[in-house]
Amino acid sequence: MDIQITEENGTNFALINSDDIVIRDAQDALDLLANCSYQGASKMIIHKEHITPQFFDLKTGLAGDVLQKFSNYGTQLAIVGDFSGYTSKSLKDFIYESNKGRRIVFVGTVEEAKEKLNNK
């Protein structure tokens, strides 16, 4: 895993790059949060491929557990990917509602992630 810290408009972003899944459970999310925070990032961008597929099955409760960590520690998160292939109405509603909020966004590109997080 590689954590690339970049600064834009006075804000430090942590861009997570990996060849593997980085977040498998809530403890992985907490460890990643601590690592990024230690490096000075208050906003994180991660690709959906770096998150276990169970995250996107809301019945598992993993999304709630992971996102609660980000909320508790005041870190904004952008998840980058193509979410059009998901058929679950509850997941689509969850993504829609998250994108209206201030903490978590689901976007198509890293550039869109930076823009959304800068405006939140």
C-alpha positions in Angstrom: 0.0 0.0 0.0 1.2 3.5 -0.8 -0.3 6.6 0.8 0.4 9.7 -1.3 -0.2 13.0 0.6 -1.0 16.0 -1.6 -1.9 19.5 -0.7 -4.5 21.5 -2.6 -6.1 24.8 -1.5 -4.5 24.4 2.0 -5.9 20.9 2.5 -3.9 17.7 2.8 -5.4 14.7 0.9 -4.3 11.1 1.4 -4.6 9.2 -1.9 -4.5 5.5 -1.2 -2.9 3.3 -3.8 -2.6 -0.5 -3.6 -2.5 -3.7 -5.5 -4.7 -5.3 -2.9 -7.8 -4.7 -0.7 -6.8 -2.2 2.0 -10.1 -2.1 4.0 -11.4 -5.5 5.0 -13.0 -4.6 8.3 -13.5 -1.6 10.7 -10.1 -2.2 12.2 -8.4 -1.8 8.8 -10.3 1.5 8.4 -9.2 2.7 11.8 -5.5 1.7 11.1 -5.7 3.6 7.8 -7.2 6.6 9.4 -4.5 6.7 12.0 -1.8 6.4 9.4 -3.2 9.1 7.2 -3.8 11.4 10.2 -0.3 10.9 11.4 0.9 12.1 8.0 -1.2 15.2 8.3 -4.2 14.3 6.0 -7.7 15.2 7.1 -9.3 14.0 3.9 -8.9 10.6 2.2 -9.5 9.3 -1.3 -9.6 5.5 -1.9 -10.7 3.5 -4.9 -13.6 1.1 -4.4 -11.3 -1.8 -5.6 -9.3 -1.3 -2.4 -12.4 -1.9 -0.2 -13.7 -5.4 0.3 -16.9 -6.2 -1.7 -18.8 -6.9 1.5 -18.7 -3.2 2.2 -21.1 -2.7 -0.7 -23.5 -5.3 0.7 -25.3 -3.2 3.3 -26.8 -6.2 5.0 -23.3 -7.0 6.4 -23.2 -3.8 8.4 -19.6 -3.3 7.3 -20.3 0.0 5.5 -21.9 1.5 8.7 -19.0 0.2 10.9 -16.3 1.6 8.6 -18.0 4.9 7.9 -18.7 5.4 11.6 -14.9 5.4 12.1 -14.5 8.3 9.6 -17.3 10.2 11.3 -15.9 9.7 14.8 -12.4 10.9 13.8 -13.7 13.8 11.7 -12.0 12.6 8.4 -13.7 13.1 5.1 -13.7 10.2 2.7 -14.2 9.9 -1.0 -14.7 6.5 -2.6 -13.8 6.5 -6.3 -15.2 4.1 -8.8 -18.0 3.1 -11.1 -21.0 2.3 -8.9 -23.5 1.9 -11.8 -23.1 -1.9 -11.7 -24.7 -2.2 -8.3 -28.4 -3.2 -8.5 -29.3 -2.9 -4.8 -31.8 -0.1 -4.3 -30.7 0.4 -0.7 -27.1 0.8 -1.8 -28.0 3.3 -4.5 -30.1 5.2 -1.9 -27.2 5.0 0.6 -24.8 6.5 -2.0 -27.3 9.2 -3.0 -27.8 10.2 0.7 -24.1 10.1 1.4 -23.3 12.4 -1.5 -25.7 15.0 0.0 -23.8 15.0 3.2 -20.5 16.4 4.4 -18.5 13.4 5.4 -18.6 10.7 2.7 -18.9 10.9 -1.1 -19.0 8.4 -3.8 -17.5 9.8 -7.1 -16.2 8.7 -10.5 -12.7 10.2 -10.5 -10.0 11.4 -8.2 -10.4 14.9 -9.6 -14.1 14.9 -8.7 -13.2 13.5 -5.3 -10.8 16.5 -4.6 -13.4 18.9 -5.8 -16.2 17.5 -3.7 -14.1 17.3 -0.6 -12.8 20.8 -1.0 -16.4 22.1 -1.2 -17.5 20.2 1.9 
